[in-house]
Every structure is written in C-alpha cells, then in structure tokens.
Amino acid sequence: MSKEQSSEKRKWKQNPNTWIMLLTIVCVISTVVIAVYVLWFYHNSYHEETEQTTYDRYYMMITEDNKSSIWRSIYQGACEQAMEENVYVDWLGEDHFQDYSVEEQMQIAIAAGVDGIIVTANDSDDMTELVNKAVEEEIPVVTLYGDNTQSGRCSFVGVGSYNLGHEYGRLALQIIQERLAGRTALYMMVEEEASPEMQIQFGEVKIGSKERPVRVAVLVNAYTQGLDQNILCSGIQETIEQEREENLEIKLELLSVDDTNAFSVEESIRDIFMEQEIPDIIICLNELNTTCVYQAVLDYNKVGQVNILGYYDSDTIINAIDRNVIYATVAIDTEQMGRFCINALQEYHELGYTSQYFTADIRLIQKNNVEEYLEKGDSADESDE
C-alpha cells in the first residue's frame, strides 16, 4: 500500500463526518425506495377500490329540509338498501344545496340526468310539472311522505293517513276518559254525595258537556295543505264521532301553523298558548311541531293541563313521554321508508312498473312501553362512543 493510500484511509477513520454523510445517503436512498413502493401500493389499491365502487345507478333524494332527524333516518335506510343493490343515493339538500327549495332541487336533479328521484312532494302545479318533466326525461320519480297524485310519479312511499288518523282519534278519546275518570274519583273523595254532573267537572265548568266541550286541536301546516293531511284529519274526526260516548261533547278544530321555518313554527305555537282558552289536547303531525308544543307546555307551566299527542320518536320526544309531558307519540319506521324508495326505483328500472303505494309500519309509544325505547337510545349512544 502506498503512503498516499494509507494517508487517505487514516483520514476516513479520523473524520466522523464522512461516516455520517455515508449513513445519511443510505437512509435517503432507503426512504425514497420505500416511498416509491408505498405510493405504488396505494396507487394500485386506489384503482381497485374505484373499480369496486362503480355503481349501476345514481339516485337523488330531495326533502323539504335537512335538519329533521326523520329525514336522516329515511336517508340511512335508503343508503343501506342502495348498498345491497350497488346503487348510489345522494341527498341533495344535505350539503351545498340546503338553501334551495324542493322545486329548485328537482330542476337540478333533472338537469343532472340522474337515474331516479326521491322527493317529498306536494299537490302544487309546479311540483306536478316538475315530476312530469322528469318522467319525460325517462327519470322515474318516487314521492316520499307527501304525494302528488296528478303527476306521473311511479310510486308513493308514506304512511296510511287514515289509519294514522284513527290512532290519533283513539288516543284522544283515551285521554278524555282517563281525565274524566280521574276527576270523578277526586270529587267522590271530596264529597261522596256529589251528583254525577259534578263528578265529571274539570274545575268550575263541566268539561265534555255543551257548556264546556273538550277541545281537541290538530296542528296543520298552513302552506302544505295536501290530500294526505286532509285524509288524516278525516280519520281523526270520524273515529271521535263514531267511538265517543253519547253525552260527551268534543270540539275538533284545525289550527294552522306557519311552517315557513323553525322560528315561524315556534311563533305560531306560542300564539296558541297566549289565547285565553288553550286546547285540552294538541295533536302534532310532525316532529318539529311536537318539540315546539312540548317546549311551550313547559314554558307556560301547562304540564298536566294540556295533553300532547306527538309524531316521531326522537330522543327529545321519548324523554318527554318518560317525564309525563307528552302523552304518546306515533313512530314511523323511517328506515323502512328509505328501503321502500330504493326498492320502488329498482323495480321500475328492472320491470318497467312498480307498486303504486308502499306503506310504512307505525308503532305507538306511550308511558307503558317507553322504557323499551329509552333502553334502545342508551344502547345506540354506547355504540357511538
């Protein structure tokens, strides 16, 4: 070995920076190689996933608002069924289009050329034209919850309005009988010789008589007076008329609620509680009205004086039943409604026709079975955690 080579070798051994430099170069090369491999792996994985999530059809769901839990539950049911059918369902109002009206969202869906539309319809002429326009573009339309019978929609998914009205009417009569029985027992304890007329008094005036009929109020939406709502109210009225006691006077009235937005609903309901004579029983036909009436009863200290018949089974409503503020609520199988919507569109694409009506199941929740639903809510909260 020459003196120059020996000297160079000693320099390498004596200079630690040289080794650090070499180690750094090796690490950089290794990192680059690993990064290239990972990028290649994820690139292939991405393409495989993209190929697997190529959907057969694209449906669009349009609702009147995106905040109510009832629509979210329906959408969840629709998504679960859509996954089984290899279909993608989009909720147009959930994100960027939430400030658009239902009619405007319909125009967007038609222009997009989707494979099917699920929409909360009404009986307006504008809605009829939009549904028919979609059908002309060979886009099948399923009306959800609210129907448009004059249009060419392929199917309607909702609830049996008359049967729902029958349930409300039966519950109203049940409340009246319980309140009369409670007052009778009270007066019998105070004065055993009290006359039958005195025994059924609510305060100073006989409730249920011609002097003081029982007031049953149904809250109806001022700007969405549809056929379904009218059928439901008819079911309430006919049930009360047919099943009430002969000498029992009941006054059924429809109170309009401005459903333009949540604030206008609250104002309309507060106006009812500002009146001198507040209804004995208030029947609510949607989730928002139910929660607003519940809050008004608390705010105006009318617990026990006003009985509430609600709609839907949100946590707030279930807890209110448990606290004896809401008497009962009618819950709709909303996830089933979502599945029905997808089934209707799929059948129409595959067969060229489908059932005209899909009716979701309903269930009654009141004090005697509310514990079951409270337990379900607790289980759901634990699973979310």
RAKAHU-V21668 format. One record per residue. N is the residue number from 1. PHI is phi in whole degrees, -180 to 180 (NA if undefined). Layout:
n:N phi:PHI
n:N phi:PHI
This chain:
n:1 phi:NA
n:2 phi:-75
n:3 phi:-65
n:4 phi:-66
n:5 phi:-65
n:6 phi:-64
n:7 phi:-67
n:8 phi:-65
n:9 phi:-64
n:10 phi:-66
n:11 phi:-63
n:12 phi:-61
n:13 phi:-72
n:14 phi:-83
n:15 phi:-102
n:16 phi:-69
n:17 phi:-63
n:18 phi:-66
n:19 phi:-67
n:20 phi:-63
n:21 phi:-63
n:22 phi:-62
n:23 phi:-64
n:24 phi:-64
n:25 phi:-62
n:26 phi:-63
n:27 phi:-63
n:28 phi:-64
n:29 phi:-62
n:30 phi:-63
n:31 phi:-62
n:32 phi:-63
n:33 phi:-62
n:34 phi:-64
n:35 phi:-61
n:36 phi:-62
n:37 phi:-67
n:38 phi:-63
n:39 phi:-61
n:40 phi:-64
n:41 phi:-65
n:42 phi:-69
n:43 phi:-63
n:44 phi:-66
n:45 phi:-64
n:46 phi:-61
n:47 phi:-67
n:48 phi:-65
n:49 phi:-68
n:50 phi:-63
n:51 phi:-66
n:52 phi:-71
n:53 phi:-100
n:54 phi:-80
n:55 phi:-91
n:56 phi:-75
n:57 phi:-144
n:58 phi:-128
n:59 phi:-108
n:60 phi:-128
n:61 phi:-106
n:62 phi:-128
n:63 phi:-127
n:64 phi:-74
n:65 phi:-155
n:66 phi:-121
n:67 phi:-98
n:68 phi:-69
n:69 phi:-67
n:70 phi:-66
n:71 phi:-71
n:72 phi:-64
n:73 phi:-68
n:74 phi:-62
n:75 phi:-63
n:76 phi:-61
n:77 phi:-63
n:78 phi:-65
n:79 phi:-64
n:80 phi:-63
n:81 phi:-70
n:82 phi:-64
n:83 phi:-62
n:84 phi:-68
n:85 phi:-97
n:86 phi:57
n:87 phi:-124
n:88 phi:-104
n:89 phi:-118
n:90 phi:-111
n:91 phi:-101
n:92 phi:-63
n:93 phi:-83
n:94 phi:-74
n:95 phi:-126
n:96 phi:-74
n:97 phi:-107
n:98 phi:-69
n:99 phi:-89
n:100 phi:-88
n:101 phi:-73
n:102 phi:-60
n:103 phi:-65
n:104 phi:-66
n:105 phi:-66
n:106 phi:-61
n:107 phi:-63
n:108 phi:-65
n:109 phi:-64
n:110 phi:-66
n:111 phi:-65
n:112 phi:-75
n:113 phi:66
n:114 phi:-68
n:115 phi:-87
n:116 phi:-175
n:117 phi:-126
n:118 phi:-115
n:119 phi:-139
n:120 phi:-81
n:121 phi:-94
n:122 phi:-145
n:123 phi:-92
n:124 phi:-70
n:125 phi:-65
n:126 phi:-61
n:127 phi:-67
n:128 phi:-59
n:129 phi:-63
n:130 phi:-68
n:131 phi:-63
n:132 phi:-65
n:133 phi:-65
n:134 phi:-62
n:135 phi:-63
n:136 phi:-62
n:137 phi:-84
n:138 phi:63
n:139 phi:-110
n:140 phi:-67
n:141 phi:-122
n:142 phi:-110
n:143 phi:-86
n:144 phi:-118
n:145 phi:72
n:146 phi:-111
n:147 phi:-109
n:148 phi:-136
n:149 phi:-72
n:150 phi:-85
n:151 phi:-95
n:152 phi:-96
n:153 phi:-59
n:154 phi:-84
n:155 phi:-163
n:156 phi:-125
n:157 phi:-115
n:158 phi:-163
n:159 phi:-118
n:160 phi:-73
n:161 phi:-60
n:162 phi:-67
n:163 phi:-64
n:164 phi:-65
n:165 phi:-63
n:166 phi:-61
n:167 phi:-63
n:168 phi:-63
n:169 phi:-63
n:170 phi:-65
n:171 phi:-66
n:172 phi:-61
n:173 phi:-65
n:174 phi:-64
n:175 phi:-63
n:176 phi:-61
n:177 phi:-63
n:178 phi:-66
n:179 phi:-70
n:180 phi:-66
n:181 phi:-64
n:182 phi:-66
n:183 phi:-68
n:184 phi:-61
n:185 phi:-63
n:186 phi:-65
n:187 phi:-70
n:188 phi:-67
n:189 phi:-72
n:190 phi:-74
n:191 phi:-146
n:192 phi:-65
n:193 phi:-92
n:194 phi:-63
n:195 phi:-73
n:196 phi:-57
n:197 phi:-66
n:198 phi:-68
n:199 phi:-70
n:200 phi:-112
n:201 phi:-79
n:202 phi:-108
n:203 phi:76
n:204 phi:-94
n:205 phi:-115
n:206 phi:-72
n:207 phi:-81
n:208 phi:92
n:209 phi:-105
n:210 phi:-68
n:211 phi:-72
n:212 phi:-147
n:213 phi:-67
n:214 phi:-70
n:215 phi:-97
n:216 phi:-114
n:217 phi:-109
n:218 phi:-109
n:219 phi:-84
n:220 phi:-115
n:221 phi:-78
n:222 phi:-65
n:223 phi:-109
n:224 phi:-133
n:225 phi:-75
n:226 phi:-105
n:227 phi:-63
n:228 phi:-61
n:229 phi:-65
n:230 phi:-67
n:231 phi:-65
n:232 phi:-62
n:233 phi:-64
n:234 phi:-64
n:235 phi:-62
n:236 phi:-63
n:237 phi:-63
n:238 phi:-66
n:239 phi:-65
n:240 phi:-65
n:241 phi:-66
n:242 phi:-80
n:243 phi:-109
n:244 phi:-74
n:245 phi:-69
n:246 phi:-60
n:247 phi:-93
n:248 phi:-94
n:249 phi:-95
n:250 phi:-128
n:251 phi:-106
n:252 phi:-97
n:253 phi:-134
n:254 phi:-104
n:255 phi:-111
n:256 phi:-78
n:257 phi:-119
n:258 phi:-72
n:259 phi:-99
n:260 phi:-60
n:261 phi:-157
n:262 phi:-63
n:263 phi:-65
n:264 phi:-67
n:265 phi:-64
n:266 phi:-60
n:267 phi:-64
n:268 phi:-61
n:269 phi:-72
n:270 phi:-66
n:271 phi:-62
n:272 phi:-62
n:273 phi:-79
n:274 phi:-86
n:275 phi:-71
n:276 phi:-68
n:277 phi:-108
n:278 phi:-94
n:279 phi:-57
n:280 phi:-75
n:281 phi:-133
n:282 phi:-118
n:283 phi:-103
n:284 phi:-106
n:285 phi:-108
n:286 phi:-153
n:287 phi:-67
n:288 phi:-64
n:289 phi:-60
n:290 phi:-62
n:291 phi:-68
n:292 phi:-70
n:293 phi:-65
n:294 phi:-57
n:295 phi:-68
n:296 phi:-66
n:297 phi:-61
n:298 phi:-69
n:299 phi:-64
n:300 phi:-96
n:301 phi:55
n:302 phi:-112
n:303 phi:-64
n:304 phi:93
n:305 phi:-94
n:306 phi:-116
n:307 phi:-97
n:308 phi:-111
n:309 phi:-109
n:310 phi:-102
n:311 phi:-139
n:312 phi:81
n:313 phi:-128
n:314 phi:-68
n:315 phi:-60
n:316 phi:-61
n:317 phi:-69
n:318 phi:-61
n:319 phi:-66
n:320 phi:-67
n:321 phi:-66
n:322 phi:-62
n:323 phi:-90
n:324 phi:66
n:325 phi:-94
n:326 phi:-100
n:327 phi:-71
n:328 phi:-163
n:329 phi:-140
n:330 phi:-102
n:331 phi:-101
n:332 phi:-102
n:333 phi:-75
n:334 phi:-69
n:335 phi:-65
n:336 phi:-64
n:337 phi:-61
n:338 phi:-61
n:339 phi:-66
n:340 phi:-60
n:341 phi:-60
n:342 phi:-66
n:343 phi:-59
n:344 phi:-63
n:345 phi:-67
n:346 phi:-64
n:347 phi:-61
n:348 phi:-65
n:349 phi:-67
n:350 phi:-85
n:351 phi:-112
n:352 phi:88
n:353 phi:-158
n:354 phi:-157
n:355 phi:-66
n:356 phi:-69
n:357 phi:-136
n:358 phi:-122
n:359 phi:-109
n:360 phi:-79
n:361 phi:-74
n:362 phi:-123
n:363 phi:-142
n:364 phi:-100
n:365 phi:-121
n:366 phi:-144
n:367 phi:-58
n:368 phi:-74
n:369 phi:-133
n:370 phi:-67
n:371 phi:-58
n:372 phi:-60
n:373 phi:-80
n:374 phi:-65
n:375 phi:-66
n:376 phi:-64
n:377 phi:-65
n:378 phi:-65
n:379 phi:-64
n:380 phi:-67
n:381 phi:-64
n:382 phi:-65
n:383 phi:-67
n:384 phi:-67
n:385 phi:-67
